[in-house]
Amino acid sequence: MMEDEILRVRLEVLRREHRDLDESVAALQARGTADMLTLQRLKRRKLVLKDKIAALEDRLLPDIIA
């Protein structure tokens, strides 16, 4: 596999994990059974994933200033 293909696969894995965490947070909040520490950890993990996703997207589609 070429580097771009590997990055695209990694990007999709991170996006899927971010989506799963988002659904988990929403479900826990809807049920009202989650403690705040658990929600904070999940949300922090989502932010880390979001940063990694943005970094990979920048590597795949760099900004071109014309």
DSSP file (Angstrom, degrees, kcal/mol; ACC not computed):
  #  RESIDUE AA STRUCTURE BP1 BP2  ACC     N-H-->O    O-->H-N    N-H-->O    O-->H-N    TCO  KAPPA ALPHA  PHI   PSI    X-CA   Y-CA   Z-CA
    1    1 A M              0   0    0      0, 0.0     2,-0.1     0, 0.0     0, 0.0   0.000 360.0 360.0 360.0 145.4    0.0    0.0    0.0
    2    2 A M     >  -     0   0    0      1,-0.1     4,-2.1     4,-0.0     3,-0.2  -0.423 360.0-106.8 -80.9 162.3    1.1    3.5   -0.7
    3    3 A E  H  > S+     0   0    0      1,-0.2     4,-2.5     2,-0.2     5,-0.2   0.891 119.1  53.9 -58.5 -42.2    1.5    6.0    2.1
    4    4 A D  H  > S+     0   0    0      1,-0.2     4,-2.3     2,-0.2    -1,-0.2   0.890 108.2  50.2 -60.8 -39.5   -1.7    7.9    1.1
    5    5 A E  H  > S+     0   0    0      2,-0.2     4,-2.2     1,-0.2    -1,-0.2   0.907 110.2  49.7 -65.3 -41.4   -3.7    4.7    1.2
    6    6 A I  H  X S+     0   0    0     -4,-2.1     4,-2.5     1,-0.2    -2,-0.2   0.912 111.4  49.3 -63.1 -42.5   -2.4    3.9    4.7
    7    7 A L  H  X S+     0   0    0     -4,-2.5     4,-2.5     1,-0.2    -2,-0.2   0.885 109.9  51.2 -64.5 -38.8   -3.3    7.4    5.9
    8    8 A R  H  X S+     0   0    0     -4,-2.3     4,-2.1     2,-0.2    -1,-0.2   0.894 111.0  47.8 -66.6 -39.3   -6.8    7.2    4.4
    9    9 A V  H  X S+     0   0    0     -4,-2.2     4,-2.2     2,-0.2    -2,-0.2   0.932 113.3  48.0 -65.4 -45.3   -7.4    3.8    6.2
   10   10 A R  H  X S+     0   0    0     -4,-2.5     4,-2.4     1,-0.2    -2,-0.2   0.897 110.2  53.0 -61.1 -40.5   -6.1    5.3    9.4
   11   11 A L  H  X S+     0   0    0     -4,-2.5     4,-2.5     1,-0.2    -1,-0.2   0.908 108.7  49.0 -62.1 -43.0   -8.2    8.3    9.0
   12   12 A E  H  X S+     0   0    0     -4,-2.1     4,-2.4     2,-0.2    -1,-0.2   0.887 110.0  51.7 -65.4 -38.7  -11.4    6.2    8.5
   13   13 A V  H  X S+     0   0    0     -4,-2.2     4,-2.3     2,-0.2    -2,-0.2   0.925 111.7  46.9 -63.1 -44.2  -10.5    4.1   11.6
   14   14 A L  H  X S+     0   0    0     -4,-2.4     4,-2.4     2,-0.2    -2,-0.2   0.898 111.5  50.9 -65.5 -40.6  -10.1    7.3   13.7
   15   15 A R  H  X S+     0   0    0     -4,-2.5     4,-2.4     2,-0.2    -1,-0.2   0.913 110.8  49.0 -62.4 -41.8  -13.4    8.8   12.3
   16   16 A R  H  X S+     0   0    0     -4,-2.4     4,-2.5     2,-0.2    -2,-0.2   0.916 111.4  48.8 -64.4 -43.2  -15.2    5.6   13.2
   17   17 A E  H  X S+     0   0    0     -4,-2.3     4,-2.3     2,-0.2    -1,-0.2   0.894 110.9  50.9 -63.5 -39.5  -13.8    5.6   16.7
   18   18 A H  H  X S+     0   0    0     -4,-2.4     4,-2.3     2,-0.2    -2,-0.2   0.916 110.9  48.8 -63.2 -43.7  -14.8    9.2   17.1
   19   19 A R  H  X S+     0   0    0     -4,-2.4     4,-2.4     2,-0.2    -2,-0.2   0.909 110.5  51.0 -61.6 -43.5  -18.4    8.4   15.9
   20   20 A D  H  X S+     0   0    0     -4,-2.5     4,-2.2     1,-0.2    -2,-0.2   0.907 110.7  48.2 -62.3 -42.3  -18.6    5.5   18.3
   21   21 A L  H  X S+     0   0    0     -4,-2.3     4,-2.7     2,-0.2    -1,-0.2   0.896 109.4  53.6 -64.6 -39.5  -17.4    7.7   21.2
   22   22 A D  H  X S+     0   0    0     -4,-2.3     4,-2.3     1,-0.2    -2,-0.2   0.917 110.2  46.9 -61.0 -43.5  -20.0   10.3   20.3
   23   23 A E  H  X S+     0   0    0     -4,-2.4     4,-2.4     2,-0.2    -1,-0.2   0.878 111.6  51.6 -66.0 -38.0  -22.7    7.7   20.3
   24   24 A S  H  X S+     0   0    0     -4,-2.2     4,-2.5     2,-0.2    -2,-0.2   0.927 110.3  48.0 -64.3 -45.1  -21.5    6.4   23.7
   25   25 A V  H  X S+     0   0    0     -4,-2.7     4,-2.4     1,-0.2     5,-0.2   0.928 112.8  48.8 -61.4 -45.5  -21.5    9.9   25.2
   26   26 A A  H  X S+     0   0    0     -4,-2.3     4,-2.3    -5,-0.2    -1,-0.2   0.901 112.0  48.8 -62.5 -41.3  -25.0   10.6   23.9
   27   27 A A  H  X S+     0   0    0     -4,-2.4     4,-2.1     2,-0.2    -1,-0.2   0.911 112.0  48.2 -66.2 -42.2  -26.3    7.3   25.2
   28   28 A L  H  X>S+     0   0    0     -4,-2.5     4,-1.6     1,-0.2     5,-0.9   0.894 113.5  47.4 -65.9 -39.0  -24.8    7.8   28.6
   29   29 A Q  H  <5S+     0   0    0     -4,-2.4    -1,-0.2    -5,-0.2    -2,-0.2   0.881 110.7  52.2 -69.0 -37.3  -26.2   11.3   28.9
   30   30 A A  H  <5S+     0   0    0     -4,-2.3    -2,-0.2     1,-0.2    -1,-0.2   0.894 113.6  42.8 -66.7 -39.8  -29.7   10.2   27.7
   31   31 A R  H  <5S-     0   0    0     -4,-2.1    -1,-0.2    -5,-0.2    -2,-0.2   0.774  97.7-141.7 -76.3 -25.9  -29.9    7.5   30.3
   32   32 A G  T  <5 +     0   0    0     -4,-1.6    -3,-0.2    -5,-0.2    -4,-0.1   0.730  69.5 113.1  71.6  21.9  -28.5    9.7   33.0
   33   33 A T      < +     0   0    0     -5,-0.9     2,-0.2     2,-0.1    -4,-0.1   0.527  45.9  99.4-102.3  -6.9  -26.5    6.9   34.5
   34   34 A A        -     0   0    0     -6,-0.9     2,-0.2    -9,-0.1    -9,-0.0  -0.559  67.8-131.0 -85.3 142.6  -23.0    8.1   33.7
   35   35 A D     >  -     0   0    0     -2,-0.2     4,-1.9     1,-0.1     3,-0.3  -0.552  26.1-112.1 -85.2 159.9  -20.8    9.8   36.2
   36   36 A M  H  > S+     0   0    0      1,-0.2     4,-2.7     2,-0.2     5,-0.2   0.839 114.1  58.2 -63.0 -35.1  -19.1   13.0   35.3
   37   37 A L  H  > S+     0   0    0      2,-0.2     4,-2.2     1,-0.2    -1,-0.2   0.915 106.7  47.9 -63.1 -42.8  -15.6   11.5   35.4
   38   38 A T  H  > S+     0   0    0     -3,-0.3     4,-2.3     2,-0.2    -1,-0.2   0.923 112.7  48.6 -62.8 -44.8  -16.5    8.9   32.8
   39   39 A L  H  X S+     0   0    0     -4,-1.9     4,-2.6     1,-0.2     5,-0.2   0.905 110.4  51.5 -63.0 -41.3  -18.1   11.5   30.5
   40   40 A Q  H  X S+     0   0    0     -4,-2.7     4,-2.4     1,-0.2    -1,-0.2   0.908 110.2  49.2 -62.9 -41.2  -15.1   13.8   30.8
   41   41 A R  H  X S+     0   0    0     -4,-2.2     4,-2.3     2,-0.2    -2,-0.2   0.919 112.5  47.1 -64.5 -43.4  -12.8   11.0   29.9
   42   42 A L  H  X S+     0   0    0     -4,-2.3     4,-2.1     1,-0.2    -2,-0.2   0.919 113.7  47.8 -64.7 -42.6  -14.8   10.0   26.8
   43   43 A K  H  X S+     0   0    0     -4,-2.6     4,-2.0     2,-0.2    -2,-0.2   0.880 110.8  51.5 -66.4 -37.8  -15.1   13.7   25.7
   44   44 A R  H  X S+     0   0    0     -4,-2.4     4,-2.1    -5,-0.2    -1,-0.2   0.909 109.2  50.6 -64.2 -41.2  -11.3   14.2   26.2
   45   45 A R  H  X S+     0   0    0     -4,-2.3     4,-2.4     1,-0.2    -2,-0.2   0.890 107.8  53.8 -63.2 -39.0  -10.7   11.1   24.1
   46   46 A K  H  X S+     0   0    0     -4,-2.1     4,-2.5     1,-0.2    -1,-0.2   0.903 108.0  49.9 -61.1 -41.3  -13.0   12.5   21.4
   47   47 A L  H  X S+     0   0    0     -4,-2.0     4,-2.1     2,-0.2    -2,-0.2   0.894 109.6  50.6 -65.8 -39.5  -10.9   15.7   21.4
   48   48 A V  H  X S+     0   0    0     -4,-2.1     4,-2.1     2,-0.2    -1,-0.2   0.929 112.2  47.5 -62.3 -44.4   -7.7   13.8   21.0
   49   49 A L  H  X S+     0   0    0     -4,-2.4     4,-2.8     1,-0.2    -2,-0.2   0.898 108.7  54.6 -63.2 -40.1   -9.2   11.9   18.1
   50   50 A K  H  X S+     0   0    0     -4,-2.5     4,-2.4     1,-0.2    -1,-0.2   0.903 108.7  48.7 -61.1 -41.1  -10.4   15.1   16.5
   51   51 A D  H  X S+     0   0    0     -4,-2.1     4,-2.2     2,-0.2    -1,-0.2   0.903 112.0  48.4 -64.8 -41.5   -6.9   16.5   16.6
   52   52 A K  H  X S+     0   0    0     -4,-2.1     4,-2.4     2,-0.2    -2,-0.2   0.901 111.2  51.0 -65.3 -40.2   -5.5   13.4   15.1
   53   53 A I  H  X S+     0   0    0     -4,-2.8     4,-2.6     1,-0.2    -2,-0.2   0.929 110.3  48.9 -61.7 -45.9   -8.1   13.4   12.4
   54   54 A A  H  X S+     0   0    0     -4,-2.4     4,-2.2     1,-0.2    -1,-0.2   0.892 110.6  51.1 -62.2 -40.0   -7.4   17.0   11.5
   55   55 A A  H  X S+     0   0    0     -4,-2.2     4,-1.8     2,-0.2    -1,-0.2   0.914 111.8  46.5 -64.8 -42.8   -3.6   16.3   11.4
   56   56 A L  H  X S+     0   0    0     -4,-2.4     4,-2.1     2,-0.2    -2,-0.2   0.906 111.0  52.1 -66.4 -40.4   -4.2   13.4    9.0
   57   57 A E  H  X S+     0   0    0     -4,-2.6     4,-3.0     1,-0.2    -1,-0.2   0.896 108.5  51.7 -62.2 -39.1   -6.5   15.4    6.8
   58   58 A D  H  < S+     0   0    0     -4,-2.2    -1,-0.2     1,-0.2    -2,-0.2   0.868 109.4  49.8 -65.0 -36.2   -3.9   18.2    6.6
   59   59 A R  H  < S+     0   0    0     -4,-1.8    -1,-0.2     1,-0.2    -2,-0.2   0.873 116.7  41.1 -69.0 -36.0   -1.3   15.6    5.5
   60   60 A L  H  < S+     0   0    0     -4,-2.1    -2,-0.2     1,-0.2    -1,-0.2   0.867 130.7  24.2 -79.9 -37.1   -3.6   14.2    2.8
   61   61 A L  S  < S-     0   0    0     -4,-3.0    -1,-0.2    -5,-0.2    -2,-0.1  -0.668  81.4-167.2-129.4  76.2   -5.0   17.6    1.6
   62   62 A P        -     0   0    0      0, 0.0     2,-0.2     0, 0.0    -3,-0.1  -0.306  30.8-102.9 -66.4 148.0   -2.5   20.3    2.4
   63   63 A D        -     0   0    0     -5,-0.1     2,-0.6     1,-0.0    -5,-0.0  -0.507  32.7-154.0 -68.8 134.0   -3.6   23.9    2.1
   64   64 A I        -     0   0    0     -2,-0.2     2,-0.7    -3,-0.1    -1,-0.0  -0.948   1.0-154.0-114.6 116.1   -2.4   25.6   -1.0
   65   65 A I              0   0    0     -2,-0.6    -2,-0.0     1,-0.1     0, 0.0  -0.793 360.0 360.0 -91.2 118.8   -2.0   29.3   -0.8
   66   66 A A              0   0    0     -2,-0.7    -1,-0.1     0, 0.0    -2,-0.0   0.433 360.0 360.0 -99.4 360.0   -2.3   30.7   -4.3
